[in-house]
Amino acid sequence: MEAADAAPLATEWLGSTLSFEAFHWHGETFSIPQGATRILKSAHCANQAFVRGPHLGLQCHVEMTDSMIGTWCEQWAAEGVPPSASVQTPDQMQAGLAARIAAMRAAADRLYARWIRGLVSP
């Protein structure tokens, strides 16, 4: 994932973590709602995350743990999804796992902390 073109808003939501690797297991995408601003994009999906006021919408999975990834890897063959640029194989998901999870967790912490601040009534 990388910060989208709306750099000031992406920085507000992500801090200095403007690039990290998320886990891919989809080929779907979506259009952002009217009045929303894209804050994350990837080479495979132009709209990975958006904000609209205090609301946060995510396509990517920033909540992943090593246990969840292990489950994905175990179920991968049963899903019948052919590998592609946007669908990672179990070997690709497991490669460098500790560092990737740490970077993703830092991004998740920043995204969720900013989202929670927006929930507070003035």
Backbone atoms as SQL, in Angstrom:
CREATE TABLE atoms (id INTEGER PRIMARY KEY, chain TEXT, resi INTEGER, resn TEXT, atom TEXT, x REAL, y REAL, z REAL);
INSERT INTO atoms VALUES
  (1, 'A', 1, 'MET', 'N', 0.842, -1.162, 0.000),
  (2, 'A', 1, 'MET', 'CA', 0.000, 0.000, 0.000),
  (3, 'A', 1, 'MET', 'C', 0.891, 1.231, 0.000),
  (4, 'A', 2, 'GLU', 'N', 0.388, 2.257, -0.587),
  (5, 'A', 2, 'GLU', 'CA', 1.093, 3.526, -0.524),
  (6, 'A', 2, 'GLU', 'C', 0.064, 4.634, -0.408),
  (7, 'A', 3, 'ALA', 'N', 0.506, 5.733, 0.174),
  (8, 'A', 3, 'ALA', 'CA', -0.394, 6.869, 0.338),
  (9, 'A', 3, 'ALA', 'C', -0.878, 7.320, -1.031),
  (10, 'A', 4, 'ALA', 'N', -2.127, 7.701, -1.073),
  (11, 'A', 4, 'ALA', 'CA', -2.716, 8.197, -2.320),
  (12, 'A', 4, 'ALA', 'C', -2.305, 9.642, -2.537),
  (13, 'A', 5, 'ASP', 'N', -2.815, 10.210, -3.607),
  (14, 'A', 5, 'ASP', 'CA', -2.416, 11.551, -4.016),
  (15, 'A', 5, 'ASP', 'C', -2.773, 12.641, -3.010),
  (16, 'A', 6, 'ALA', 'N', -3.720, 12.396, -2.133),
  (17, 'A', 6, 'ALA', 'CA', -4.133, 13.389, -1.133),
  (18, 'A', 6, 'ALA', 'C', -3.173, 13.330, 0.053),
  (19, 'A', 7, 'ALA', 'N', -1.918, 13.652, -0.186),
  (20, 'A', 7, 'ALA', 'CA', -0.862, 13.480, 0.806),
  (21, 'A', 7, 'ALA', 'C', -1.158, 14.114, 2.164),
  (22, 'A', 8, 'PRO', 'N', -1.652, 15.355, 2.235),
  (23, 'A', 8, 'PRO', 'CA', -1.908, 15.921, 3.570),
  (24, 'A', 8, 'PRO', 'C', -2.920, 15.098, 4.369),
  (25, 'A', 9, 'LEU', 'N', -3.987, 14.657, 3.737),
  (26, 'A', 9, 'LEU', 'CA', -4.979, 13.860, 4.442),
  (27, 'A', 9, 'LEU', 'C', -4.431, 12.470, 4.757),
  (28, 'A', 10, 'ALA', 'N', -3.679, 11.885, 3.850),
  (29, 'A', 10, 'ALA', 'CA', -3.059, 10.586, 4.119),
  (30, 'A', 10, 'ALA', 'C', -2.097, 10.691, 5.292),
  (31, 'A', 11, 'THR', 'N', -1.327, 11.759, 5.352),
  (32, 'A', 11, 'THR', 'CA', -0.402, 11.964, 6.468),
  (33, 'A', 11, 'THR', 'C', -1.157, 12.136, 7.770),
  (34, 'A', 12, 'GLU', 'N', -2.290, 12.821, 7.735),
  (35, 'A', 12, 'GLU', 'CA', -3.097, 12.987, 8.943),
  (36, 'A', 12, 'GLU', 'C', -3.541, 11.631, 9.479),
  (37, 'A', 13, 'TRP', 'N', -3.892, 10.711, 8.608),
  (38, 'A', 13, 'TRP', 'CA', -4.386, 9.396, 9.021),
  (39, 'A', 13, 'TRP', 'C', -3.278, 8.378, 9.235),
  (40, 'A', 14, 'LEU', 'N', -2.165, 8.494, 8.523),
  (41, 'A', 14, 'LEU', 'CA', -1.107, 7.484, 8.587),
  (42, 'A', 14, 'LEU', 'C', 0.183, 7.954, 9.227),
  (43, 'A', 15, 'GLY', 'N', 0.303, 9.241, 9.522),
  (44, 'A', 15, 'GLY', 'CA', 1.559, 9.749, 10.054),
  (45, 'A', 15, 'GLY', 'C', 2.657, 9.557, 9.020),
  (46, 'A', 16, 'SER', 'N', 3.815, 9.151, 9.478),
  (47, 'A', 16, 'SER', 'CA', 4.949, 8.963, 8.567),
  (48, 'A', 16, 'SER', 'C', 4.922, 7.603, 7.880),
  (49, 'A', 17, 'THR', 'N', 3.965, 6.737, 8.241),
  (50, 'A', 17, 'THR', 'CA', 3.852, 5.408, 7.634),
  (51, 'A', 17, 'THR', 'C', 3.059, 5.520, 6.340),
  (52, 'A', 18, 'LEU', 'N', 3.681, 6.043, 5.307),
  (53, 'A', 18, 'LEU', 'CA', 2.972, 6.280, 4.055),
  (54, 'A', 18, 'LEU', 'C', 3.101, 5.122, 3.073),
  (55, 'A', 19, 'SER', 'N', 3.813, 4.078, 3.466),
  (56, 'A', 19, 'SER', 'CA', 3.942, 2.907, 2.612),
  (57, 'A', 19, 'SER', 'C', 4.134, 1.681, 3.500),
  (58, 'A', 20, 'PHE', 'N', 3.405, 0.621, 3.207),
  (59, 'A', 20, 'PHE', 'CA', 3.556, -0.651, 3.908),
  (60, 'A', 20, 'PHE', 'C', 2.982, -1.733, 3.010),
  (61, 'A', 21, 'GLU', 'N', 3.296, -2.977, 3.318),
  (62, 'A', 21, 'GLU', 'CA', 2.790, -4.079, 2.513),
  (63, 'A', 21, 'GLU', 'C', 1.617, -4.727, 3.233),
  (64, 'A', 22, 'ALA', 'N', 0.498, -4.792, 2.560),
  (65, 'A', 22, 'ALA', 'CA', -0.674, -5.473, 3.090),
  (66, 'A', 22, 'ALA', 'C', -0.772, -6.840, 2.417),
  (67, 'A', 23, 'PHE', 'N', -1.673, -7.657, 2.899),
  (68, 'A', 23, 'PHE', 'CA', -1.847, -8.992, 2.354),
  (69, 'A', 23, 'PHE', 'C', -2.975, -8.975, 1.334),
  (70, 'A', 24, 'HIS', 'N', -2.740, -9.614, 0.172),
  (71, 'A', 24, 'HIS', 'CA', -3.691, -9.594, -0.934),
  (72, 'A', 24, 'HIS', 'C', -4.280, -10.978, -1.139),
  (73, 'A', 25, 'TRP', 'N', -5.599, -11.012, -1.201),
  (74, 'A', 25, 'TRP', 'CA', -6.261, -12.257, -1.541),
  (75, 'A', 25, 'TRP', 'C', -7.580, -11.932, -2.220),
  (76, 'A', 26, 'HIS', 'N', -7.539, -10.962, -3.101),
  (77, 'A', 26, 'HIS', 'CA', -8.775, -10.533, -3.760),
  (78, 'A', 26, 'HIS', 'C', -8.459, -9.945, -5.123),
  (79, 'A', 27, 'GLY', 'N', -9.455, -9.914, -5.949),
  (80, 'A', 27, 'GLY', 'CA', -9.352, -9.255, -7.238),
  (81, 'A', 27, 'GLY', 'C', -10.401, -8.177, -7.384),
  (82, 'A', 28, 'GLU', 'N', -11.212, -7.998, -6.340),
  (83, 'A', 28, 'GLU', 'CA', -12.294, -7.023, -6.388),
  (84, 'A', 28, 'GLU', 'C', -11.772, -5.624, -6.075),
  (85, 'A', 29, 'THR', 'N', -12.549, -4.643, -6.498),
  (86, 'A', 29, 'THR', 'CA', -12.252, -3.262, -6.162),
  (87, 'A', 29, 'THR', 'C', -13.575, -2.525, -6.016),
  (88, 'A', 30, 'PHE', 'N', -13.533, -1.250, -5.759),
  (89, 'A', 30, 'PHE', 'CA', -14.737, -0.460, -5.543),
  (90, 'A', 30, 'PHE', 'C', -14.463, 0.980, -5.918),
  (91, 'A', 31, 'SER', 'N', -15.501, 1.764, -6.025),
  (92, 'A', 31, 'SER', 'CA', -15.394, 3.205, -6.235),
  (93, 'A', 31, 'SER', 'C', -15.622, 3.884, -4.895),
  (94, 'A', 32, 'ILE', 'N', -14.884, 4.943, -4.644),
  (95, 'A', 32, 'ILE', 'CA', -15.087, 5.624, -3.368),
  (96, 'A', 32, 'ILE', 'C', -16.359, 6.473, -3.436),
  (97, 'A', 33, 'PRO', 'N', -17.024, 6.657, -2.292),
  (98, 'A', 33, 'PRO', 'CA', -18.263, 7.444, -2.281),
  (99, 'A', 33, 'PRO', 'C', -18.017, 8.915, -2.608),
  (100, 'A', 34, 'GLN', 'N', -19.054, 9.556, -3.074),
  (101, 'A', 34, 'GLN', 'CA', -18.971, 10.991, -3.348),
  (102, 'A', 34, 'GLN', 'C', -18.600, 11.717, -2.062),
  (103, 'A', 35, 'GLY', 'N', -17.682, 12.656, -2.147),
  (104, 'A', 35, 'GLY', 'CA', -17.261, 13.437, -0.998),
  (105, 'A', 35, 'GLY', 'C', -16.166, 12.779, -0.180),
  (106, 'A', 36, 'ALA', 'N', -15.751, 11.567, -0.547),
  (107, 'A', 36, 'ALA', 'CA', -14.683, 10.868, 0.166),
  (108, 'A', 36, 'ALA', 'C', -13.341, 11.158, -0.501),
  (109, 'A', 37, 'THR', 'N', -12.263, 10.916, 0.237),
  (110, 'A', 37, 'THR', 'CA', -10.915, 11.111, -0.279),
  (111, 'A', 37, 'THR', 'C', -10.127, 9.820, -0.120),
  (112, 'A', 38, 'ARG', 'N', -9.540, 9.360, -1.203),
  (113, 'A', 38, 'ARG', 'CA', -8.693, 8.163, -1.168),
  (114, 'A', 38, 'ARG', 'C', -7.424, 8.497, -0.392),
  (115, 'A', 39, 'ILE', 'N', -7.041, 7.605, 0.560),
  (116, 'A', 39, 'ILE', 'CA', -5.791, 7.805, 1.290),
  (117, 'A', 39, 'ILE', 'C', -4.780, 6.681, 1.061),
  (118, 'A', 40, 'LEU', 'N', -5.228, 5.536, 0.534),
  (119, 'A', 40, 'LEU', 'CA', -4.309, 4.441, 0.209),
  (120, 'A', 40, 'LEU', 'C', -4.655, 3.862, -1.157),
  (121, 'A', 41, 'LYS', 'N', -3.613, 3.461, -1.877),
  (122, 'A', 41, 'LYS', 'CA', -3.788, 2.801, -3.160),
  (123, 'A', 41, 'LYS', 'C', -2.721, 1.723, -3.275),
  (124, 'A', 42, 'SER', 'N', -2.895, 0.843, -4.241),
  (125, 'A', 42, 'SER', 'CA', -1.869, -0.154, -4.524),
  (126, 'A', 42, 'SER', 'C', -1.766, -0.324, -6.032),
  (127, 'A', 43, 'ALA', 'N', -0.804, -1.098, -6.444),
  (128, 'A', 43, 'ALA', 'CA', -0.628, -1.345, -7.879),
  (129, 'A', 43, 'ALA', 'C', -1.816, -2.093, -8.468),
  (130, 'A', 44, 'HIS', 'N', -2.579, -2.802, -7.624),
  (131, 'A', 44, 'HIS', 'CA', -3.666, -3.648, -8.113),
  (132, 'A', 44, 'HIS', 'C', -5.050, -3.060, -7.877),
  (133, 'A', 45, 'CYS', 'N', -5.169, -2.192, -6.921),
  (134, 'A', 45, 'CYS', 'CA', -6.467, -1.579, -6.597),
  (135, 'A', 45, 'CYS', 'C', -6.244, -0.101, -6.303),
  (136, 'A', 46, 'ALA', 'N', -6.822, 0.733, -7.125),
  (137, 'A', 46, 'ALA', 'CA', -6.632, 2.172, -6.949),
  (138, 'A', 46, 'ALA', 'C', -7.227, 2.670, -5.639),
  (139, 'A', 47, 'ASN', 'N', -8.267, 2.015, -5.161),
  (140, 'A', 47, 'ASN', 'CA', -8.942, 2.448, -3.934),
  (141, 'A', 47, 'ASN', 'C', -8.758, 1.400, -2.847),
  (142, 'A', 48, 'GLN', 'N', -7.751, 1.568, -2.020),
  (143, 'A', 48, 'GLN', 'CA', -7.521, 0.635, -0.915),
  (144, 'A', 48, 'GLN', 'C', -8.074, 1.174, 0.402),
  (145, 'A', 49, 'ALA', 'N', -8.104, 2.488, 0.553),
  (146, 'A', 49, 'ALA', 'CA', -8.672, 3.094, 1.763),
  (147, 'A', 49, 'ALA', 'C', -9.128, 4.504, 1.436),
  (148, 'A', 50, 'PHE', 'N', -10.225, 4.904, 2.092),
  (149, 'A', 50, 'PHE', 'CA', -10.722, 6.267, 1.908),
  (150, 'A', 50, 'PHE', 'C', -11.249, 6.783, 3.233),
  (151, 'A', 51, 'VAL', 'N', -11.342, 8.104, 3.306),
  (152, 'A', 51, 'VAL', 'CA', -11.955, 8.749, 4.458),
  (153, 'A', 51, 'VAL', 'C', -13.015, 9.722, 3.967),
  (154, 'A', 52, 'ARG', 'N', -14.018, 9.880, 4.788),
  (155, 'A', 52, 'ARG', 'CA', -15.067, 10.873, 4.531),
  (156, 'A', 52, 'ARG', 'C', -15.485, 11.381, 5.896),
  (157, 'A', 53, 'GLY', 'N', -15.023, 12.580, 6.216),
  (158, 'A', 53, 'GLY', 'CA', -15.257, 13.094, 7.563),
  (159, 'A', 53, 'GLY', 'C', -14.566, 12.167, 8.563),
  (160, 'A', 54, 'PRO', 'N', -15.299, 11.703, 9.577),
  (161, 'A', 54, 'PRO', 'CA', -14.686, 10.807, 10.566),
  (162, 'A', 54, 'PRO', 'C', -14.682, 9.331, 10.146),
  (163, 'A', 55, 'HIS', 'N', -15.202, 9.031, 8.969),
  (164, 'A', 55, 'HIS', 'CA', -15.376, 7.638, 8.546),
  (165, 'A', 55, 'HIS', 'C', -14.166, 7.133, 7.778),
  (166, 'A', 56, 'LEU', 'N', -13.830, 5.871, 8.026),
  (167, 'A', 56, 'LEU', 'CA', -12.702, 5.212, 7.382),
  (168, 'A', 56, 'LEU', 'C', -13.207, 3.964, 6.677),
  (169, 'A', 57, 'GLY', 'N', -12.892, 3.824, 5.397),
  (170, 'A', 57, 'GLY', 'CA', -13.239, 2.625, 4.636),
  (171, 'A', 57, 'GLY', 'C', -11.964, 1.955, 4.155),
  (172, 'A', 58, 'LEU', 'N', -11.877, 0.630, 4.336),
  (173, 'A', 58, 'LEU', 'CA', -10.669, -0.117, 3.973),
  (174, 'A', 58, 'LEU', 'C', -10.993, -1.285, 3.052),
  (175, 'A', 59, 'GLN', 'N', -10.205, -1.464, 2.021),
  (176, 'A', 59, 'GLN', 'CA', -10.238, -2.667, 1.192),
  (177, 'A', 59, 'GLN', 'C', -9.150, -3.624, 1.664),
  (178, 'A', 60, 'CYS', 'N', -8.014, -3.081, 2.046),
  (179, 'A', 60, 'CYS', 'CA', -6.884, -3.905, 2.465),
  (180, 'A', 60, 'CYS', 'C', -7.078, -4.392, 3.904),
  (181, 'A', 61, 'HIS', 'N', -6.318, -5.400, 4.258),
  (182, 'A', 61, 'HIS', 'CA', -6.424, -6.011, 5.578),
  (183, 'A', 61, 'HIS', 'C', -5.258, -5.558, 6.450),
  (184, 'A', 62, 'VAL', 'N', -5.490, -4.562, 7.288),
  (185, 'A', 62, 'VAL', 'CA', -4.450, -4.095, 8.209),
  (186, 'A', 62, 'VAL', 'C', -4.559, -4.781, 9.565),
  (187, 'A', 63, 'GLU', 'N', -5.574, -5.637, 9.737),
  (188, 'A', 63, 'GLU', 'CA', -5.817, -6.295, 11.022),
  (189, 'A', 63, 'GLU', 'C', -5.159, -7.669, 11.129),
  (190, 'A', 64, 'MET', 'N', -4.444, -8.099, 10.122),
  (191, 'A', 64, 'MET', 'CA', -3.922, -9.458, 10.062),
  (192, 'A', 64, 'MET', 'C', -2.911, -9.761, 11.162),
  (193, 'A', 65, 'THR', 'N', -2.941, -11.010, 11.630),
  (194, 'A', 65, 'THR', 'CA', -1.971, -11.540, 12.585),
  (195, 'A', 65, 'THR', 'C', -1.300, -12.748, 11.948),
  (196, 'A', 66, 'ASP', 'N', -0.216, -13.214, 12.537),
  (197, 'A', 66, 'ASP', 'CA', 0.427, -14.393, 11.968),
  (198, 'A', 66, 'ASP', 'C', -0.500, -15.610, 12.010),
  (199, 'A', 67, 'SER', 'N', -1.349, -15.699, 13.035),
  (200, 'A', 67, 'SER', 'CA', -2.313, -16.794, 13.119),
  (201, 'A', 67, 'SER', 'C', -3.344, -16.716, 11.995),
  (202, 'A', 68, 'MET', 'N', -3.848, -15.528, 11.714),
  (203, 'A', 68, 'MET', 'CA', -4.821, -15.355, 10.635),
  (204, 'A', 68, 'MET', 'C', -4.195, -15.704, 9.284),
  (205, 'A', 69, 'ILE', 'N', -2.954, -15.285, 9.087),
  (206, 'A', 69, 'ILE', 'CA', -2.271, -15.575, 7.833),
  (207, 'A', 69, 'ILE', 'C', -2.041, -17.077, 7.705),
  (208, 'A', 70, 'GLY', 'N', -1.715, -17.731, 8.829),
  (209, 'A', 70, 'GLY', 'CA', -1.574, -19.188, 8.809),
  (210, 'A', 70, 'GLY', 'C', -2.861, -19.872, 8.373),
  (211, 'A', 71, 'THR', 'N', -3.995, -19.369, 8.862),
  (212, 'A', 71, 'THR', 'CA', -5.294, -19.928, 8.467),
  (213, 'A', 71, 'THR', 'C', -5.544, -19.701, 6.989),
  (214, 'A', 72, 'TRP', 'N', -5.246, -18.491, 6.494),
  (215, 'A', 72, 'TRP', 'CA', -5.394, -18.224, 5.057),
  (216, 'A', 72, 'TRP', 'C', -4.565, -19.219, 4.253),
  (217, 'A', 73, 'CYS', 'N', -3.331, -19.450, 4.701),
  (218, 'A', 73, 'CYS', 'CA', -2.443, -20.354, 3.975),
  (219, 'A', 73, 'CYS', 'C', -2.991, -21.777, 3.976),
  (220, 'A', 74, 'GLU', 'N', -3.541, -22.221, 5.094),
  (221, 'A', 74, 'GLU', 'CA', -4.119, -23.564, 5.185),
  (222, 'A', 74, 'GLU', 'C', -5.327, -23.709, 4.261),
  (223, 'A', 75, 'GLN', 'N', -6.105, -22.669, 4.103),
  (224, 'A', 75, 'GLN', 'CA', -7.338, -22.720, 3.320),
  (225, 'A', 75, 'GLN', 'C', -7.146, -22.309, 1.867),
  (226, 'A', 76, 'TRP', 'N', -5.949, -21.898, 1.514),
  (227, 'A', 76, 'TRP', 'CA', -5.674, -21.323, 0.202),
  (228, 'A', 76, 'TRP', 'C', -6.099, -22.249, -0.936),
  (229, 'A', 77, 'ALA', 'N', -5.691, -23.497, -0.892),
  (230, 'A', 77, 'ALA', 'CA', -5.993, -24.426, -1.995),
  (231, 'A', 77, 'ALA', 'C', -7.495, -24.655, -2.133),
  (232, 'A', 78, 'ALA', 'N', -8.204, -24.722, -1.007),
  (233, 'A', 78, 'ALA', 'CA', -9.648, -24.975, -1.034),
  (234, 'A', 78, 'ALA', 'C', -10.425, -23.805, -1.640),
  (235, 'A', 79, 'GLU', 'N', -9.862, -22.622, -1.600),
  (236, 'A', 79, 'GLU', 'CA', -10.537, -21.444, -2.160),
  (237, 'A', 79, 'GLU', 'C', -10.599, -21.498, -3.675),
  (238, 'A', 80, 'GLY', 'N', -9.644, -22.156, -4.310),
  (239, 'A', 80, 'GLY', 'CA', -9.654, -22.285, -5.761),
  (240, 'A', 80, 'GLY', 'C', -9.392, -20.987, -6.504),
  (241, 'A', 81, 'VAL', 'N', -8.731, -20.044, -5.854),
  (242, 'A', 81, 'VAL', 'CA', -8.410, -18.770, -6.499),
  (243, 'A', 81, 'VAL', 'C', -7.018, -18.893, -7.106),
  (244, 'A', 82, 'PRO', 'N', -6.899, -18.743, -8.414),
  (245, 'A', 82, 'PRO', 'CA', -5.577, -18.890, -9.025),
  (246, 'A', 82, 'PRO', 'C', -4.648, -17.747, -8.608),
  (247, 'A', 83, 'PRO', 'N', -3.377, -18.050, -8.426),
  (248, 'A', 83, 'PRO', 'CA', -2.425, -16.983, -8.101),
  (249, 'A', 83, 'PRO', 'C', -2.418, -15.926, -9.199),
  (250, 'A', 84, 'SER', 'N', -2.263, -14.714, -8.805),
  (251, 'A', 84, 'SER', 'CA', -2.164, -13.607, -9.750),
  (252, 'A', 84, 'SER', 'C', -1.383, -12.499, -9.057),
  (253, 'A', 85, 'ALA', 'N', -1.233, -11.390, -9.719),
  (254, 'A', 85, 'ALA', 'CA', -0.518, -10.267, -9.114),
  (255, 'A', 85, 'ALA', 'C', -1.226, -9.764, -7.860),
  (256, 'A', 86, 'SER', 'N', -2.545, -9.943, -7.786),
  (257, 'A', 86, 'SER', 'CA', -3.279, -9.442, -6.625),
  (258, 'A', 86, 'SER', 'C', -3.686, -10.537, -5.647),
  (259, 'A', 87, 'VAL', 'N', -3.335, -11.787, -5.929),
  (260, 'A', 87, 'VAL', 'CA', -3.639, -12.900, -5.025),
  (261, 'A', 87, 'VAL', 'C', -2.322, -13.576, -4.664),
  (262, 'A', 88, 'GLN', 'N', -1.923, -13.449, -3.412),
  (263, 'A', 88, 'GLN', 'CA', -0.661, -14.012, -2.969),
  (264, 'A', 88, 'GLN', 'C', -0.799, -15.499, -2.654),
  (265, 'A', 89, 'THR', 'N', 0.242, -16.260, -2.953),
  (266, 'A', 89, 'THR', 'CA', 0.307, -17.677, -2.603),
  (267, 'A', 89, 'THR', 'C', 0.716, -17.796, -1.135),
  (268, 'A', 90, 'PRO', 'N', 0.548, -18.974, -0.538),
  (269, 'A', 90, 'PRO', 'CA', 1.006, -19.158, 0.840),
  (270, 'A', 90, 'PRO', 'C', 2.487, -18.817, 1.018),
  (271, 'A', 91, 'ASP', 'N', 3.329, -19.229, 0.084),
  (272, 'A', 91, 'ASP', 'CA', 4.756, -18.904, 0.198),
  (273, 'A', 91, 'ASP', 'C', 4.980, -17.395, 0.190),
  (274, 'A', 92, 'GLN', 'N', 4.263, -16.681, -0.665),
  (275, 'A', 92, 'GLN', 'CA', 4.397, -15.223, -0.708),
  (276, 'A', 92, 'GLN', 'C', 3.890, -14.586, 0.581),
  (277, 'A', 93, 'MET', 'N', 2.809, -15.109, 1.127),
  (278, 'A', 93, 'MET', 'CA', 2.280, -14.553, 2.377),
  (279, 'A', 93, 'MET', 'C', 3.229, -14.786, 3.546),
  (280, 'A', 94, 'GLN', 'N', 3.917, -15.915, 3.568),
  (281, 'A', 94, 'GLN', 'CA', 4.791, -16.268, 4.683),
  (282, 'A', 94, 'GLN', 'C', 6.168, -15.606, 4.601),
  (283, 'A', 95, 'ALA', 'N', 6.570, -15.145, 3.428),
  (284, 'A', 95, 'ALA', 'CA', 7.905, -14.562, 3.247),
  (285, 'A', 95, 'ALA', 'C', 8.067, -13.279, 4.060),
  (286, 'A', 96, 'GLY', 'N', 9.082, -13.234, 4.900),
  (287, 'A', 96, 'GLY', 'CA', 9.369, -12.037, 5.695),
  (288, 'A', 96, 'GLY', 'C', 8.225, -11.619, 6.589),
  (289, 'A', 97, 'LEU', 'N', 7.493, -12.584, 7.101),
  (290, 'A', 97, 'LEU', 'CA', 6.238, -12.331, 7.805),
  (291, 'A', 97, 'LEU', 'C', 6.379, -11.395, 9.001),
  (292, 'A', 98, 'ALA', 'N', 7.367, -11.603, 9.840),
  (293, 'A', 98, 'ALA', 'CA', 7.491, -10.795, 11.068),
  (294, 'A', 98, 'ALA', 'C', 7.655, -9.307, 10.744),
  (295, 'A', 99, 'ALA', 'N', 8.511, -8.983, 9.824),
  (296, 'A', 99, 'ALA', 'CA', 8.739, -7.577, 9.467),
  (297, 'A', 99, 'ALA', 'C', 7.511, -6.967, 8.799),
  (298, 'A', 100, 'ARG', 'N', 6.861, -7.744, 7.954),
  (299, 'A', 100, 'ARG', 'CA', 5.669, -7.237, 7.263),
  (300, 'A', 100, 'ARG', 'C', 4.536, -6.968, 8.242),
  (301, 'A', 101, 'ILE', 'N', 4.353, -7.871, 9.208),
  (302, 'A', 101, 'ILE', 'CA', 3.296, -7.668, 10.203),
  (303, 'A', 101, 'ILE', 'C', 3.606, -6.456, 11.067),
  (304, 'A', 102, 'ALA', 'N', 4.861, -6.271, 11.444),
  (305, 'A', 102, 'ALA', 'CA', 5.237, -5.110, 12.259),
  (306, 'A', 102, 'ALA', 'C', 4.930, -3.799, 11.533),
  (307, 'A', 103, 'ALA', 'N', 5.269, -3.719, 10.250),
  (308, 'A', 103, 'ALA', 'CA', 5.003, -2.495, 9.480),
  (309, 'A', 103, 'ALA', 'C', 3.503, -2.279, 9.308),
  (310, 'A', 104, 'MET', 'N', 2.785, -3.360, 9.039),
  (311, 'A', 104, 'MET', 'CA', 1.340, -3.256, 8.878),
  (312, 'A', 104, 'MET', 'C', 0.670, -2.855, 10.188),
  (313, 'A', 105, 'ARG', 'N', 1.146, -3.397, 11.300),
  (314, 'A', 105, 'ARG', 'CA', 0.597, -3.069, 12.614),
  (315, 'A', 105, 'ARG', 'C', 0.800, -1.584, 12.929),
  (316, 'A', 106, 'ALA', 'N', 1.947, -1.037, 12.575),
  (317, 'A', 106, 'ALA', 'CA', 2.194, 0.391, 12.792),
  (318, 'A', 106, 'ALA', 'C', 1.191, 1.224, 12.000),
  (319, 'A', 107, 'ALA', 'N', 0.936, 0.840, 10.753),
  (320, 'A', 107, 'ALA', 'CA', -0.055, 1.557, 9.944),
  (321, 'A', 107, 'ALA', 'C', -1.447, 1.408, 10.543),
  (322, 'A', 108, 'ALA', 'N', -1.801, 0.204, 10.966),
  (323, 'A', 108, 'ALA', 'CA', -3.113, -0.036, 11.571),
  (324, 'A', 108, 'ALA', 'C', -3.287, 0.796, 12.838),
  (325, 'A', 109, 'ASP', 'N', -2.269, 0.830, 13.673),
  (326, 'A', 109, 'ASP', 'CA', -2.357, 1.615, 14.915),
  (327, 'A', 109, 'ASP', 'C', -2.626, 3.083, 14.616),
  (328, 'A', 110, 'ARG', 'N', -1.957, 3.610, 13.609),
  (329, 'A', 110, 'ARG', 'CA', -2.160, 5.026, 13.263),
  (330, 'A', 110, 'ARG', 'C', -3.553, 5.261, 12.668),
  (331, 'A', 111, 'LEU', 'N', -3.970, 4.380, 11.770),
  (332, 'A', 111, 'LEU', 'CA', -5.299, 4.520, 11.167),
  (333, 'A', 111, 'LEU', 'C', -6.395, 4.459, 12.229),
  (334, 'A', 112, 'TYR', 'N', -6.330, 3.451, 13.086),
  (335, 'A', 112, 'TYR', 'CA', -7.381, 3.275, 14.091),
  (336, 'A', 112, 'TYR', 'C', -7.345, 4.369, 15.156),
  (337, 'A', 113, 'ALA', 'N', -6.154, 4.824, 15.533),
  (338, 'A', 113, 'ALA', 'CA', -6.058, 5.910, 16.514),
  (339, 'A', 113, 'ALA', 'C', -6.700, 7.182, 15.964),
  (340, 'A', 114, 'ARG', 'N', -6.445, 7.485, 14.694),
  (341, 'A', 114, 'ARG', 'CA', -7.050, 8.679, 14.079),
  (342, 'A', 114, 'ARG', 'C', -8.557, 8.506, 13.961),
  (343, 'A', 115, 'TRP', 'N', -9.016, 7.327, 13.604),
  (344, 'A', 115, 'TRP', 'CA', -10.440, 7.044, 13.483),
  (345, 'A', 115, 'TRP', 'C', -11.131, 7.214, 14.840),
  (346, 'A', 116, 'ILE', 'N', -10.530, 6.691, 15.890),
  (347, 'A', 116, 'ILE', 'CA', -11.117, 6.801, 17.237),
  (348, 'A', 116, 'ILE', 'C', -11.222, 8.256, 17.663),
  (349, 'A', 117, 'ARG', 'N', -10.203, 9.057, 17.354),
  (350, 'A', 117, 'ARG', 'CA', -10.278, 10.499, 17.711),
  (351, 'A', 117, 'ARG', 'C', -11.490, 11.149, 17.067),
  (352, 'A', 118, 'GLY', 'N', -11.870, 10.703, 15.892),
  (353, 'A', 118, 'GLY', 'CA', -13.019, 11.270, 15.192),
  (354, 'A', 118, 'GLY', 'C', -14.356, 10.857, 15.791),
  (355, 'A', 119, 'LEU', 'N', -14.349, 9.847, 16.645),
  (356, 'A', 119, 'LEU', 'CA', -15.589, 9.382, 17.273),
  (357, 'A', 119, 'LEU', 'C', -15.992, 10.214, 18.485),
  (358, 'A', 120, 'VAL', 'N', -15.064, 10.988, 19.012),
  (359, 'A', 120, 'VAL', 'CA', -15.312, 11.796, 20.196),
  (360, 'A', 120, 'VAL', 'C', -16.216, 12.969, 19.833),
  (361, 'A', 121, 'SER', 'N', -17.295, 13.133, 20.579),
  (362, 'A', 121, 'SER', 'CA', -18.223, 14.272, 20.340),
  (363, 'A', 121, 'SER', 'C', -17.559, 15.567, 20.770),
  (364, 'A', 122, 'PRO', 'N', -17.761, 16.647, 20.010),
  (365, 'A', 122, 'PRO', 'CA', -17.152, 17.936, 20.379),
  (366, 'A', 122, 'PRO', 'C', -17.805, 18.518, 21.619);
